[in-house]
Amino acid sequence: MLEQKRLDITDRVVGKFGQDQVELYVGEESIGRMLFTGQGNQYDLKPGYEQEENKIFHYADITTNPDQKYTDCDQEDGWC
C-alpha cells in the first residue's frame, strides 16, 4: 500500500541566485523559487512541495507494509 508522507527536505535543498530570486533545487530537479520582495521572502514551489517556518517539505508516496507478499489484489474477483 502507498501512504502519502510529509518529508522534511530542507537539508537537501540548494539555491542558485538569479535576479530578485533564488531558484531552488533538490539534486538536479527544480522545485521552485524564493522571491525577494519588499514584504519579505515569498516561495513559489511546485505541487507536492511546501514551505513552513524556514523549512521545505515534500509530499511523497511511501510504501507501507513492505513485507507484504501481494499488493493491489483484485478484491472482487480474487486475483492477485
C-alpha positions in Angstrom: 0.0 0.0 0.0 1.0 3.6 -0.6 0.7 6.3 2.0 1.4 10.0 1.5 4.0 11.3 3.9 5.4 14.8 4.5 9.2 14.7 4.4 11.5 17.5 5.7 13.9 18.0 2.8 15.4 21.3 4.0 19.0 19.9 4.2 18.8 18.7 0.6 17.6 21.9 -1.0 20.2 24.1 -2.8 19.7 27.5 -4.3 21.1 29.3 -7.4 20.9 33.1 -7.3 19.1 35.0 -10.0 17.7 38.5 -10.4 15.4 39.1 -7.3 15.1 35.4 -6.7 16.8 32.1 -5.8 16.0 29.0 -7.9 15.5 26.0 -5.6 16.7 22.5 -6.4 16.8 19.1 -4.9 19.6 17.3 -6.8 19.1 18.2 -10.5 15.3 18.8 -10.1 14.0 22.3 -9.9 11.3 22.5 -7.1 10.5 26.3 -7.3 11.9 29.6 -6.3 12.2 32.0 -3.5 11.3 35.6 -4.4 12.8 38.7 -2.6 10.0 41.3 -2.1 9.6 44.4 0.0 7.4 42.3 2.3 9.9 39.6 2.9 10.6 36.3 1.1 7.9 34.6 -0.8 8.0 31.0 -2.1 6.7 29.7 -5.4 7.0 25.9 -5.2 5.9 23.2 -7.5 3.0 21.0 -6.5 4.0 18.5 -3.8 6.3 20.9 -2.1 5.6 23.4 0.7 7.4 25.9 2.9 6.7 26.4 6.5 8.7 28.0 9.3 12.0 28.2 7.4 11.7 24.5 6.3 10.8 22.9 3.0 8.7 19.8 2.8 7.9 17.3 0.1 4.8 15.1 0.0 5.8 11.7 -1.3 4.1 8.3 -1.6 5.8 5.8 0.7 5.2 2.1 0.6 3.7 0.8 3.8 3.9 -2.8 4.9 6.8 -3.6 2.5 7.0 -7.2 3.7 3.5 -7.9 2.3 3.8 -10.5 -0.5 0.9 -9.3 -2.6 -0.4 -5.8 -3.1 -3.3 -4.3 -5.1 -5.1 -7.6 -5.3 -8.5 -7.6 -7.1 -10.9 -7.8 -4.2 -13.9 -8.6 -6.3 -12.6 -11.5 -8.4 -9.9 -12.9 -6.1 -7.0 -12.4 -8.4 -3.5 -11.2 -7.3 
